[in-house]
């Protein structure tokens, strides 16, 4: 199981949180209970199974709902 911290460009509103949570929780391999969107820090923290989903796929899901991913950090 890997832990990811994904830095986003600033978040504008609370509904941003719900969109990002929905996008990440819908992916197979993401531990749904681990998803935390930190509004003020514009970060997403989550745990995921690298044998099921890649950090690239997680970033793509966030980008698809309209948010810019600045960088990601993955710890195994």
mmJSON file of the N, C-alpha and C atoms, coordinates in Angstrom:
{"data_MODEL":{"atom_site":{
"group_PDB":["ATOM","ATOM","ATOM","ATOM","ATOM","ATOM","ATOM","ATOM","ATOM","ATOM","ATOM","ATOM","ATOM","ATOM","ATOM","ATOM","ATOM","ATOM","ATOM","ATOM","ATOM","ATOM","ATOM","ATOM","ATOM","ATOM","ATOM","ATOM","ATOM","ATOM","ATOM","ATOM","ATOM","ATOM","ATOM","ATOM","ATOM","ATOM","ATOM","ATOM","ATOM","ATOM","ATOM","ATOM","ATOM","ATOM","ATOM","ATOM","ATOM","ATOM","ATOM","ATOM","ATOM","ATOM","ATOM","ATOM","ATOM","ATOM","ATOM","ATOM","ATOM","ATOM","ATOM","ATOM","ATOM","ATOM","ATOM","ATOM","ATOM","ATOM","ATOM","ATOM","ATOM","ATOM","ATOM","ATOM","ATOM","ATOM","ATOM","ATOM","ATOM","ATOM","ATOM","ATOM","ATOM","ATOM","ATOM","ATOM","ATOM","ATOM","ATOM","ATOM","ATOM","ATOM","ATOM","ATOM","ATOM","ATOM","ATOM","ATOM","ATOM","ATOM","ATOM","ATOM","ATOM","ATOM","ATOM","ATOM","ATOM","ATOM","ATOM","ATOM","ATOM","ATOM","ATOM","ATOM","ATOM","ATOM","ATOM","ATOM","ATOM","ATOM","ATOM","ATOM","ATOM","ATOM","ATOM","ATOM","ATOM","ATOM","ATOM","ATOM","ATOM","ATOM","ATOM","ATOM","ATOM","ATOM","ATOM","ATOM","ATOM","ATOM","ATOM","ATOM","ATOM","ATOM","ATOM","ATOM","ATOM","ATOM","ATOM","ATOM","ATOM","ATOM","ATOM","ATOM","ATOM","ATOM","ATOM","ATOM","ATOM","ATOM","ATOM","ATOM","ATOM","ATOM","ATOM","ATOM","ATOM","ATOM","ATOM","ATOM","ATOM","ATOM","ATOM","ATOM","ATOM","ATOM","ATOM","ATOM","ATOM","ATOM","ATOM","ATOM","ATOM","ATOM","ATOM","ATOM","ATOM","ATOM","ATOM","ATOM","ATOM","ATOM","ATOM","ATOM","ATOM","ATOM","ATOM","ATOM","ATOM","ATOM","ATOM","ATOM","ATOM","ATOM","ATOM","ATOM","ATOM","ATOM","ATOM","ATOM","ATOM","ATOM","ATOM","ATOM","ATOM","ATOM","ATOM","ATOM","ATOM","ATOM","ATOM","ATOM","ATOM","ATOM","ATOM","ATOM"],
"id":[1,2,3,4,5,6,7,8,9,10,11,12,13,14,15,16,17,18,19,20,21,22,23,24,25,26,27,28,29,30,31,32,33,34,35,36,37,38,39,40,41,42,43,44,45,46,47,48,49,50,51,52,53,54,55,56,57,58,59,60,61,62,63,64,65,66,67,68,69,70,71,72,73,74,75,76,77,78,79,80,81,82,83,84,85,86,87,88,89,90,91,92,93,94,95,96,97,98,99,100,101,102,103,104,105,106,107,108,109,110,111,112,113,114,115,116,117,118,119,120,121,122,123,124,125,126,127,128,129,130,131,132,133,134,135,136,137,138,139,140,141,142,143,144,145,146,147,148,149,150,151,152,153,154,155,156,157,158,159,160,161,162,163,164,165,166,167,168,169,170,171,172,173,174,175,176,177,178,179,180,181,182,183,184,185,186,187,188,189,190,191,192,193,194,195,196,197,198,199,200,201,202,203,204,205,206,207,208,209,210,211,212,213,214,215,216,217,218,219,220,221,222,223,224,225,226,227,228],
"type_symbol":["N","C","C","N","C","C","N","C","C","N","C","C","N","C","C","N","C","C","N","C","C","N","C","C","N","C","C","N","C","C","N","C","C","N","C","C","N","C","C","N","C","C","N","C","C","N","C","C","N","C","C","N","C","C","N","C","C","N","C","C","N","C","C","N","C","C","N","C","C","N","C","C","N","C","C","N","C","C","N","C","C","N","C","C","N","C","C","N","C","C","N","C","C","N","C","C","N","C","C","N","C","C","N","C","C","N","C","C","N","C","C","N","C","C","N","C","C","N","C","C","N","C","C","N","C","C","N","C","C","N","C","C","N","C","C","N","C","C","N","C","C","N","C","C","N","C","C","N","C","C","N","C","C","N","C","C","N","C","C","N","C","C","N","C","C","N","C","C","N","C","C","N","C","C","N","C","C","N","C","C","N","C","C","N","C","C","N","C","C","N","C","C","N","C","C","N","C","C","N","C","C","N","C","C","N","C","C","N","C","C","N","C","C","N","C","C","N","C","C","N","C","C","N","C","C","N","C","C"],
"label_atom_id":["N","CA","C","N","CA","C","N","CA","C","N","CA","C","N","CA","C","N","CA","C","N","CA","C","N","CA","C","N","CA","C","N","CA","C","N","CA","C","N","CA","C","N","CA","C","N","CA","C","N","CA","C","N","CA","C","N","CA","C","N","CA","C","N","CA","C","N","CA","C","N","CA","C","N","CA","C","N","CA","C","N","CA","C","N","CA","C","N","CA","C","N","CA","C","N","CA","C","N","CA","C","N","CA","C","N","CA","C","N","CA","C","N","CA","C","N","CA","C","N","CA","C","N","CA","C","N","CA","C","N","CA","C","N","CA","C","N","CA","C","N","CA","C","N","CA","C","N","CA","C","N","CA","C","N","CA","C","N","CA","C","N","CA","C","N","CA","C","N","CA","C","N","CA","C","N","CA","C","N","CA","C","N","CA","C","N","CA","C","N","CA","C","N","CA","C","N","CA","C","N","CA","C","N","CA","C","N","CA","C","N","CA","C","N","CA","C","N","CA","C","N","CA","C","N","CA","C","N","CA","C","N","CA","C","N","CA","C","N","CA","C","N","CA","C","N","CA","C","N","CA","C","N","CA","C","N","CA","C","N","CA","C","N","CA","C"],
"label_alt_id":[null,null,null,null,null,null,null,null,null,null,null,null,null,null,null,null,null,null,null,null,null,null,null,null,null,null,null,null,null,null,null,null,null,null,null,null,null,null,null,null,null,null,null,null,null,null,null,null,null,null,null,null,null,null,null,null,null,null,null,null,null,null,null,null,null,null,null,null,null,null,null,null,null,null,null,null,null,null,null,null,null,null,null,null,null,null,null,null,null,null,null,null,null,null,null,null,null,null,null,null,null,null,null,null,null,null,null,null,null,null,null,null,null,null,null,null,null,null,null,null,null,null,null,null,null,null,null,null,null,null,null,null,null,null,null,null,null,null,null,null,null,null,null,null,null,null,null,null,null,null,null,null,null,null,null,null,null,null,null,null,null,null,null,null,null,null,null,null,null,null,null,null,null,null,null,null,null,null,null,null,null,null,null,null,null,null,null,null,null,null,null,null,null,null,null,null,null,null,null,null,null,null,null,null,null,null,null,null,null,null,null,null,null,null,null,null,null,null,null,null,null,null,null,null,null,null,null,null],
"label_comp_id":["UNK","UNK","UNK","UNK","UNK","UNK","UNK","UNK","UNK","UNK","UNK","UNK","UNK","UNK","UNK","UNK","UNK","UNK","UNK","UNK","UNK","UNK","UNK","UNK","UNK","UNK","UNK","UNK","UNK","UNK","UNK","UNK","UNK","UNK","UNK","UNK","UNK","UNK","UNK","UNK","UNK","UNK","UNK","UNK","UNK","UNK","UNK","UNK","UNK","UNK","UNK","UNK","UNK","UNK","UNK","UNK","UNK","UNK","UNK","UNK","UNK","UNK","UNK","UNK","UNK","UNK","UNK","UNK","UNK","UNK","UNK","UNK","UNK","UNK","UNK","UNK","UNK","UNK","UNK","UNK","UNK","UNK","UNK","UNK","UNK","UNK","UNK","UNK","UNK","UNK","UNK","UNK","UNK","UNK","UNK","UNK","UNK","UNK","UNK","UNK","UNK","UNK","UNK","UNK","UNK","UNK","UNK","UNK","UNK","UNK","UNK","UNK","UNK","UNK","UNK","UNK","UNK","UNK","UNK","UNK","UNK","UNK","UNK","UNK","UNK","UNK","UNK","UNK","UNK","UNK","UNK","UNK","UNK","UNK","UNK","UNK","UNK","UNK","UNK","UNK","UNK","UNK","UNK","UNK","UNK","UNK","UNK","UNK","UNK","UNK","UNK","UNK","UNK","UNK","UNK","UNK","UNK","UNK","UNK","UNK","UNK","UNK","UNK","UNK","UNK","UNK","UNK","UNK","UNK","UNK","UNK","UNK","UNK","UNK","UNK","UNK","UNK","UNK","UNK","UNK","UNK","UNK","UNK","UNK","UNK","UNK","UNK","UNK","UNK","UNK","UNK","UNK","UNK","UNK","UNK","UNK","UNK","UNK","UNK","UNK","UNK","UNK","UNK","UNK","UNK","UNK","UNK","UNK","UNK","UNK","UNK","UNK","UNK","UNK","UNK","UNK","UNK","UNK","UNK","UNK","UNK","UNK","UNK","UNK","UNK","UNK","UNK","UNK"],
"label_asym_id":["A","A","A","A","A","A","A","A","A","A","A","A","A","A","A","A","A","A","A","A","A","A","A","A","A","A","A","A","A","A","A","A","A","A","A","A","A","A","A","A","A","A","A","A","A","A","A","A","A","A","A","A","A","A","A","A","A","A","A","A","A","A","A","A","A","A","A","A","A","A","A","A","A","A","A","A","A","A","A","A","A","A","A","A","A","A","A","A","A","A","A","A","A","A","A","A","A","A","A","A","A","A","A","A","A","A","A","A","A","A","A","A","A","A","A","A","A","A","A","A","A","A","A","A","A","A","A","A","A","A","A","A","A","A","A","A","A","A","A","A","A","A","A","A","A","A","A","A","A","A","A","A","A","A","A","A","A","A","A","A","A","A","A","A","A","A","A","A","A","A","A","A","A","A","A","A","A","A","A","A","A","A","A","A","A","A","A","A","A","A","A","A","A","A","A","A","A","A","A","A","A","A","A","A","A","A","A","A","A","A","A","A","A","A","A","A","A","A","A","A","A","A","A","A","A","A","A","A"],
"label_entity_id":["1","1","1","1","1","1","1","1","1","1","1","1","1","1","1","1","1","1","1","1","1","1","1","1","1","1","1","1","1","1","1","1","1","1","1","1","1","1","1","1","1","1","1","1","1","1","1","1","1","1","1","1","1","1","1","1","1","1","1","1","1","1","1","1","1","1","1","1","1","1","1","1","1","1","1","1","1","1","1","1","1","1","1","1","1","1","1","1","1","1","1","1","1","1","1","1","1","1","1","1","1","1","1","1","1","1","1","1","1","1","1","1","1","1","1","1","1","1","1","1","1","1","1","1","1","1","1","1","1","1","1","1","1","1","1","1","1","1","1","1","1","1","1","1","1","1","1","1","1","1","1","1","1","1","1","1","1","1","1","1","1","1","1","1","1","1","1","1","1","1","1","1","1","1","1","1","1","1","1","1","1","1","1","1","1","1","1","1","1","1","1","1","1","1","1","1","1","1","1","1","1","1","1","1","1","1","1","1","1","1","1","1","1","1","1","1","1","1","1","1","1","1","1","1","1","1","1","1"],
"label_seq_id":[1,1,1,2,2,2,3,3,3,4,4,4,5,5,5,6,6,6,7,7,7,8,8,8,9,9,9,10,10,10,11,11,11,12,12,12,13,13,13,14,14,14,15,15,15,16,16,16,17,17,17,18,18,18,19,19,19,20,20,20,21,21,21,22,22,22,23,23,23,24,24,24,25,25,25,26,26,26,27,27,27,28,28,28,29,29,29,30,30,30,31,31,31,32,32,32,33,33,33,34,34,34,35,35,35,36,36,36,37,37,37,38,38,38,39,39,39,40,40,40,41,41,41,42,42,42,43,43,43,44,44,44,45,45,45,46,46,46,47,47,47,48,48,48,49,49,49,50,50,50,51,51,51,52,52,52,53,53,53,54,54,54,55,55,55,56,56,56,57,57,57,58,58,58,59,59,59,60,60,60,61,61,61,62,62,62,63,63,63,64,64,64,65,65,65,66,66,66,67,67,67,68,68,68,69,69,69,70,70,70,71,71,71,72,72,72,73,73,73,74,74,74,75,75,75,76,76,76],
"pdbx_PDB_ins_code":[null,null,null,null,null,null,null,null,null,null,null,null,null,null,null,null,null,null,null,null,null,null,null,null,null,null,null,null,null,null,null,null,null,null,null,null,null,null,null,null,null,null,null,null,null,null,null,null,null,null,null,null,null,null,null,null,null,null,null,null,null,null,null,null,null,null,null,null,null,null,null,null,null,null,null,null,null,null,null,null,null,null,null,null,null,null,null,null,null,null,null,null,null,null,null,null,null,null,null,null,null,null,null,null,null,null,null,null,null,null,null,null,null,null,null,null,null,null,null,null,null,null,null,null,null,null,null,null,null,null,null,null,null,null,null,null,null,null,null,null,null,null,null,null,null,null,null,null,null,null,null,null,null,null,null,null,null,null,null,null,null,null,null,null,null,null,null,null,null,null,null,null,null,null,null,null,null,null,null,null,null,null,null,null,null,null,null,null,null,null,null,null,null,null,null,null,null,null,null,null,null,null,null,null,null,null,null,null,null,null,null,null,null,null,null,null,null,null,null,null,null,null,null,null,null,null,null,null],
"Cartn_x":[0.845,0.0,0.886,0.576,1.348,0.512,1.208,0.542,0.922,-0.072,0.195,-0.231,0.575,0.206,0.247,-0.88,-1.002,-1.244,-0.334,-0.447,-1.229,-2.275,-3.114,-2.93,-3.407,-3.507,-4.634,-4.703,-5.681,-7.103,-7.786,-9.184,-10.067,-11.113,-11.926,-13.119,-13.694,-14.933,-15.095,-15.961,-16.167,-16.654,-17.368,-17.833,-16.655,-15.524,-14.3,-13.928,-14.064,-13.722,-14.53,-15.824,-16.701,-16.366,-16.05,-15.7,-14.422,-13.419,-12.136,-12.286,-13.023,-13.275,-13.978,-15.004,-15.752,-14.884,-14.042,-13.178,-12.175,-11.593,-10.575,-11.189,-12.295,-12.927,-13.531,-13.821,-14.428,-13.413,-12.128,-11.089,-10.876,-10.798,-10.433,-9.003,-8.739,-7.385,-7.14,-8.014,-7.888,-8.645,-7.994,-8.652,-9.571,-10.877,-11.856,-11.815,-11.624,-11.612,-10.384,-9.361,-8.11,-8.107,-9.085,-9.072,-9.381,-8.433,-8.629,-8.238,-9.169,-8.874,-8.672,-7.476,-7.141,-7.364,-8.49,-8.932,-7.907,-7.504,-6.598,-5.223,-4.749,-3.426,-3.484,-4.688,-4.886,-4.135,-4.354,-3.704,-4.731,-4.394,-5.175,-4.226,-4.653,-3.87,-4.714,-4.09,-4.822,-3.859,-4.406,-3.659,-4.194,-3.305,-3.751,-2.871,-3.431,-2.731,-2.116,-0.793,-0.108,-0.243,-0.662,-0.859,-2.21,-3.066,-4.403,-4.527,-3.967,-4.103,-2.767,-2.426,-1.173,-1.432,-0.375,-0.507,-0.931,-0.487,-0.888,-2.385,-2.97,-4.427,-5.187,-4.646,-5.281,-5.206,-4.024,-3.872,-4.816,-4.941,-5.814,-7.276,-7.699,-9.08,-9.328,-8.332,-8.463,-8.468,-7.591,-7.516,-8.827,-9.401,-10.632,-11.801,-11.82,-12.91,-12.552,-11.418,-11.15,-10.111,-9.242,-8.249,-6.841,-5.934,-4.556,-3.707,-3.072,-2.158,-0.777,-0.206,1.135,2.197,2.076,3.039,2.455,3.02,2.593,3.804,3.586,4.638,4.06,4.782,4.305,5.32,4.811,5.656,5.128,6.057,5.627,5.761],
"Cartn_y":[-1.184,0.0,1.241,2.187,3.424,4.593,5.631,6.858,7.965,8.744,9.844,11.165,12.188,13.565,14.293,14.836,15.48,16.969,17.801,19.252,19.788,20.553,21.13,22.639,23.251,24.708,25.041,26.266,26.657,26.205,25.833,25.423,26.627,26.804,28.015,27.873,26.679,26.567,25.168,25.043,23.731,22.656,23.025,21.991,21.363,22.09,21.52,20.237,20.283,19.126,17.911,18.115,16.998,16.428,17.293,16.811,15.979,16.485,15.777,14.471,14.507,13.281,12.251,12.69,11.773,11.152,11.988,11.51,10.475,10.725,9.798,8.548,8.71,7.547,6.589,7.07,6.201,5.261,5.487,4.659,3.369,2.249,0.983,1.091,0.59,0.611,1.744,2.758,3.854,3.449,3.577,3.271,4.447,4.22,5.307,6.036,5.29,5.908,6.795,6.617,7.36,8.715,8.942,10.172,11.381,12.333,13.581,14.729,15.653,16.847,17.986,18.564,19.656,20.966,21.607,22.775,23.909,24.335,25.486,25.224,23.992,23.642,23.245,23.07,22.621,21.317,20.353,19.046,17.934,16.807,15.588,14.548,13.87,12.772,11.509,10.428,9.167,7.995,6.821,5.566,4.817,4.126,3.37,2.154,1.191,-0.048,0.122,0.198,0.445,-0.689,-1.858,-2.958,-2.833,-1.919,-1.745,-0.408,0.65,1.987,2.727,3.55,4.307,5.735,6.401,7.812,8.638,8.242,8.937,8.873,7.71,7.564,8.405,8.493,9.308,10.786,11.214,12.596,12.893,11.949,12.141,12.312,11.555,11.664,13.056,13.601,14.942,15.993,15.828,16.771,16.759,15.575,15.414,16.197,16.357,17.132,18.618,19.021,20.442,21.07,20.265,20.825,20.541,21.479,21.364,20.713,19.596,18.913,19.524,20.095,20.681,19.605,18.765,17.686,16.644,15.458,14.365,13.755,13.299,12.629,11.291,10.214,8.886,8.246,7.73,6.989,5.566,4.612,3.221,2.648],
"Cartn_z":[0.0,0.0,0.0,-0.861,-0.956,-0.451,0.016,0.461,-0.51,-0.925,-1.852,-1.239,-1.513,-1.212,-2.541,-2.948,-4.254,-4.034,-4.535,-4.402,-5.594,-5.308,-6.363,-6.399,-7.488,-7.481,-6.525,-6.053,-5.035,-5.303,-4.246,-4.347,-4.028,-4.81,-4.695,-3.754,-3.671,-2.914,-2.312,-1.306,-0.682,-1.652,-2.709,-3.645,-4.397,-4.43,-5.018,-4.278,-2.952,-2.128,-2.551,-2.723,-3.07,-4.443,-5.404,-6.747,-6.71,-5.988,-5.918,-5.143,-4.037,-3.273,-4.143,-4.853,-5.719,-6.79,-7.404,-8.493,-7.989,-6.804,-6.304,-5.694,-4.97,-4.331,-5.346,-6.554,-7.564,-8.217,-7.982,-8.6,-7.818,-8.545,-7.912,-7.426,-6.244,-5.71,-4.725,-4.72,-3.75,-2.488,-1.332,-0.059,0.268,0.081,0.179,1.523,2.609,3.941,4.14,3.304,3.495,2.79,1.897,1.09,1.961,1.971,2.708,1.795,1.582,0.797,1.787,1.78,2.694,1.943,2.24,1.479,1.514,2.712,2.835,2.241,2.345,1.821,0.343,-0.204,-1.594,-1.851,-0.936,-1.062,-0.935,-1.54,-1.377,-0.808,0.243,0.804,0.703,0.284,0.176,0.149,0.432,0.33,-0.884,-1.582,-2.751,-2.99,-3.703,-4.042,-5.431,-5.485,-6.755,-7.76,-7.3,-8.249,-8.954,-8.457,-9.045,-9.78,-9.216,-9.803,-9.667,-10.659,-10.612,-10.144,-9.706,-9.318,-10.536,-11.717,-12.956,-13.187,-12.901,-13.072,-12.048,-10.838,-9.8,-10.198,-10.662,-11.129,-12.291,-13.222,-14.384,-13.956,-12.934,-12.442,-11.849,-11.15,-10.561,-11.672,-12.656,-13.778,-14.57,-14.724,-15.498,-14.896,-13.561,-12.938,-12.826,-13.434,-13.592,-12.675,-12.068,-11.148,-11.642,-11.395,-11.86,-10.775,-11.138,-10.224,-10.42,-9.343,-9.434,-9.308,-8.271,-8.096,-7.16,-7.231,-6.357,-5.696,-4.486,-3.725,-3.279,-3.55,-3.184,-2.239,-1.13,-0.176,-0.103,-0.17,-0.12,1.266],
"occupancy":[1.0,1.0,1.0,1.0,1.0,1.0,1.0,1.0,1.0,1.0,1.0,1.0,1.0,1.0,1.0,1.0,1.0,1.0,1.0,1.0,1.0,1.0,1.0,1.0,1.0,1.0,1.0,1.0,1.0,1.0,1.0,1.0,1.0,1.0,1.0,1.0,1.0,1.0,1.0,1.0,1.0,1.0,1.0,1.0,1.0,1.0,1.0,1.0,1.0,1.0,1.0,1.0,1.0,1.0,1.0,1.0,1.0,1.0,1.0,1.0,1.0,1.0,1.0,1.0,1.0,1.0,1.0,1.0,1.0,1.0,1.0,1.0,1.0,1.0,1.0,1.0,1.0,1.0,1.0,1.0,1.0,1.0,1.0,1.0,1.0,1.0,1.0,1.0,1.0,1.0,1.0,1.0,1.0,1.0,1.0,1.0,1.0,1.0,1.0,1.0,1.0,1.0,1.0,1.0,1.0,1.0,1.0,1.0,1.0,1.0,1.0,1.0,1.0,1.0,1.0,1.0,1.0,1.0,1.0,1.0,1.0,1.0,1.0,1.0,1.0,1.0,1.0,1.0,1.0,1.0,1.0,1.0,1.0,1.0,1.0,1.0,1.0,1.0,1.0,1.0,1.0,1.0,1.0,1.0,1.0,1.0,1.0,1.0,1.0,1.0,1.0,1.0,1.0,1.0,1.0,1.0,1.0,1.0,1.0,1.0,1.0,1.0,1.0,1.0,1.0,1.0,1.0,1.0,1.0,1.0,1.0,1.0,1.0,1.0,1.0,1.0,1.0,1.0,1.0,1.0,1.0,1.0,1.0,1.0,1.0,1.0,1.0,1.0,1.0,1.0,1.0,1.0,1.0,1.0,1.0,1.0,1.0,1.0,1.0,1.0,1.0,1.0,1.0,1.0,1.0,1.0,1.0,1.0,1.0,1.0,1.0,1.0,1.0,1.0,1.0,1.0,1.0,1.0,1.0,1.0,1.0,1.0,1.0,1.0,1.0,1.0,1.0,1.0],
"B_iso_or_equiv":[0.0,0.0,0.0,0.0,0.0,0.0,0.0,0.0,0.0,0.0,0.0,0.0,0.0,0.0,0.0,0.0,0.0,0.0,0.0,0.0,0.0,0.0,0.0,0.0,0.0,0.0,0.0,0.0,0.0,0.0,0.0,0.0,0.0,0.0,0.0,0.0,0.0,0.0,0.0,0.0,0.0,0.0,0.0,0.0,0.0,0.0,0.0,0.0,0.0,0.0,0.0,0.0,0.0,0.0,0.0,0.0,0.0,0.0,0.0,0.0,0.0,0.0,0.0,0.0,0.0,0.0,0.0,0.0,0.0,0.0,0.0,0.0,0.0,0.0,0.0,0.0,0.0,0.0,0.0,0.0,0.0,0.0,0.0,0.0,0.0,0.0,0.0,0.0,0.0,0.0,0.0,0.0,0.0,0.0,0.0,0.0,0.0,0.0,0.0,0.0,0.0,0.0,0.0,0.0,0.0,0.0,0.0,0.0,0.0,0.0,0.0,0.0,0.0,0.0,0.0,0.0,0.0,0.0,0.0,0.0,0.0,0.0,0.0,0.0,0.0,0.0,0.0,0.0,0.0,0.0,0.0,0.0,0.0,0.0,0.0,0.0,0.0,0.0,0.0,0.0,0.0,0.0,0.0,0.0,0.0,0.0,0.0,0.0,0.0,0.0,0.0,0.0,0.0,0.0,0.0,0.0,0.0,0.0,0.0,0.0,0.0,0.0,0.0,0.0,0.0,0.0,0.0,0.0,0.0,0.0,0.0,0.0,0.0,0.0,0.0,0.0,0.0,0.0,0.0,0.0,0.0,0.0,0.0,0.0,0.0,0.0,0.0,0.0,0.0,0.0,0.0,0.0,0.0,0.0,0.0,0.0,0.0,0.0,0.0,0.0,0.0,0.0,0.0,0.0,0.0,0.0,0.0,0.0,0.0,0.0,0.0,0.0,0.0,0.0,0.0,0.0,0.0,0.0,0.0,0.0,0.0,0.0,0.0,0.0,0.0,0.0,0.0,0.0],
"pdbx_formal_charge":[null,null,null,null,null,null,null,null,null,null,null,null,null,null,null,null,null,null,null,null,null,null,null,null,null,null,null,null,null,null,null,null,null,null,null,null,null,null,null,null,null,null,null,null,null,null,null,null,null,null,null,null,null,null,null,null,null,null,null,null,null,null,null,null,null,null,null,null,null,null,null,null,null,null,null,null,null,null,null,null,null,null,null,null,null,null,null,null,null,null,null,null,null,null,null,null,null,null,null,null,null,null,null,null,null,null,null,null,null,null,null,null,null,null,null,null,null,null,null,null,null,null,null,null,null,null,null,null,null,null,null,null,null,null,null,null,null,null,null,null,null,null,null,null,null,null,null,null,null,null,null,null,null,null,null,null,null,null,null,null,null,null,null,null,null,null,null,null,null,null,null,null,null,null,null,null,null,null,null,null,null,null,null,null,null,null,null,null,null,null,null,null,null,null,null,null,null,null,null,null,null,null,null,null,null,null,null,null,null,null,null,null,null,null,null,null,null,null,null,null,null,null,null,null,null,null,null,null],
"auth_seq_id":[1,1,1,2,2,2,3,3,3,4,4,4,5,5,5,6,6,6,7,7,7,8,8,8,9,9,9,10,10,10,11,11,11,12,12,12,13,13,13,14,14,14,15,15,15,16,16,16,17,17,17,18,18,18,19,19,19,20,20,20,21,21,21,22,22,22,23,23,23,24,24,24,25,25,25,26,26,26,27,27,27,28,28,28,29,29,29,30,30,30,31,31,31,32,32,32,33,33,33,34,34,34,35,35,35,36,36,36,37,37,37,38,38,38,39,39,39,40,40,40,41,41,41,42,42,42,43,43,43,44,44,44,45,45,45,46,46,46,47,47,47,48,48,48,49,49,49,50,50,50,51,51,51,52,52,52,53,53,53,54,54,54,55,55,55,56,56,56,57,57,57,58,58,58,59,59,59,60,60,60,61,61,61,62,62,62,63,63,63,64,64,64,65,65,65,66,66,66,67,67,67,68,68,68,69,69,69,70,70,70,71,71,71,72,72,72,73,73,73,74,74,74,75,75,75,76,76,76],
"auth_comp_id":["UNK","UNK","UNK","UNK","UNK","UNK","UNK","UNK","UNK","UNK","UNK","UNK","UNK","UNK","UNK","UNK","UNK","UNK","UNK","UNK","UNK","UNK","UNK","UNK","UNK","UNK","UNK","UNK","UNK","UNK","UNK","UNK","UNK","UNK","UNK","UNK","UNK","UNK","UNK","UNK","UNK","UNK","UNK","UNK","UNK","UNK","UNK","UNK","UNK","UNK","UNK","UNK","UNK","UNK","UNK","UNK","UNK","UNK","UNK","UNK","UNK","UNK","UNK","UNK","UNK","UNK","UNK","UNK","UNK","UNK","UNK","UNK","UNK","UNK","UNK","UNK","UNK","UNK","UNK","UNK","UNK","UNK","UNK","UNK","UNK","UNK","UNK","UNK","UNK","UNK","UNK","UNK","UNK","UNK","UNK","UNK","UNK","UNK","UNK","UNK","UNK","UNK","UNK","UNK","UNK","UNK","UNK","UNK","UNK","UNK","UNK","UNK","UNK","UNK","UNK","UNK","UNK","UNK","UNK","UNK","UNK","UNK","UNK","UNK","UNK","UNK","UNK","UNK","UNK","UNK","UNK","UNK","UNK","UNK","UNK","UNK","UNK","UNK","UNK","UNK","UNK","UNK","UNK","UNK","UNK","UNK","UNK","UNK","UNK","UNK","UNK","UNK","UNK","UNK","UNK","UNK","UNK","UNK","UNK","UNK","UNK","UNK","UNK","UNK","UNK","UNK","UNK","UNK","UNK","UNK","UNK","UNK","UNK","UNK","UNK","UNK","UNK","UNK","UNK","UNK","UNK","UNK","UNK","UNK","UNK","UNK","UNK","UNK","UNK","UNK","UNK","UNK","UNK","UNK","UNK","UNK","UNK","UNK","UNK","UNK","UNK","UNK","UNK","UNK","UNK","UNK","UNK","UNK","UNK","UNK","UNK","UNK","UNK","UNK","UNK","UNK","UNK","UNK","UNK","UNK","UNK","UNK","UNK","UNK","UNK","UNK","UNK","UNK"],
"auth_asym_id":["A","A","A","A","A","A","A","A","A","A","A","A","A","A","A","A","A","A","A","A","A","A","A","A","A","A","A","A","A","A","A","A","A","A","A","A","A","A","A","A","A","A","A","A","A","A","A","A","A","A","A","A","A","A","A","A","A","A","A","A","A","A","A","A","A","A","A","A","A","A","A","A","A","A","A","A","A","A","A","A","A","A","A","A","A","A","A","A","A","A","A","A","A","A","A","A","A","A","A","A","A","A","A","A","A","A","A","A","A","A","A","A","A","A","A","A","A","A","A","A","A","A","A","A","A","A","A","A","A","A","A","A","A","A","A","A","A","A","A","A","A","A","A","A","A","A","A","A","A","A","A","A","A","A","A","A","A","A","A","A","A","A","A","A","A","A","A","A","A","A","A","A","A","A","A","A","A","A","A","A","A","A","A","A","A","A","A","A","A","A","A","A","A","A","A","A","A","A","A","A","A","A","A","A","A","A","A","A","A","A","A","A","A","A","A","A","A","A","A","A","A","A","A","A","A","A","A","A"],
"auth_atom_id":["N","CA","C","N","CA","C","N","CA","C","N","CA","C","N","CA","C","N","CA","C","N","CA","C","N","CA","C","N","CA","C","N","CA","C","N","CA","C","N","CA","C","N","CA","C","N","CA","C","N","CA","C","N","CA","C","N","CA","C","N","CA","C","N","CA","C","N","CA","C","N","CA","C","N","CA","C","N","CA","C","N","CA","C","N","CA","C","N","CA","C","N","CA","C","N","CA","C","N","CA","C","N","CA","C","N","CA","C","N","CA","C","N","CA","C","N","CA","C","N","CA","C","N","CA","C","N","CA","C","N","CA","C","N","CA","C","N","CA","C","N","CA","C","N","CA","C","N","CA","C","N","CA","C","N","CA","C","N","CA","C","N","CA","C","N","CA","C","N","CA","C","N","CA","C","N","CA","C","N","CA","C","N","CA","C","N","CA","C","N","CA","C","N","CA","C","N","CA","C","N","CA","C","N","CA","C","N","CA","C","N","CA","C","N","CA","C","N","CA","C","N","CA","C","N","CA","C","N","CA","C","N","CA","C","N","CA","C","N","CA","C","N","CA","C","N","CA","C","N","CA","C","N","CA","C","N","CA","C","N","CA","C","N","CA","C"],
"pdbx_PDB_model_num":[1,1,1,1,1,1,1,1,1,1,1,1,1,1,1,1,1,1,1,1,1,1,1,1,1,1,1,1,1,1,1,1,1,1,1,1,1,1,1,1,1,1,1,1,1,1,1,1,1,1,1,1,1,1,1,1,1,1,1,1,1,1,1,1,1,1,1,1,1,1,1,1,1,1,1,1,1,1,1,1,1,1,1,1,1,1,1,1,1,1,1,1,1,1,1,1,1,1,1,1,1,1,1,1,1,1,1,1,1,1,1,1,1,1,1,1,1,1,1,1,1,1,1,1,1,1,1,1,1,1,1,1,1,1,1,1,1,1,1,1,1,1,1,1,1,1,1,1,1,1,1,1,1,1,1,1,1,1,1,1,1,1,1,1,1,1,1,1,1,1,1,1,1,1,1,1,1,1,1,1,1,1,1,1,1,1,1,1,1,1,1,1,1,1,1,1,1,1,1,1,1,1,1,1,1,1,1,1,1,1,1,1,1,1,1,1,1,1,1,1,1,1,1,1,1,1,1,1]
}}}
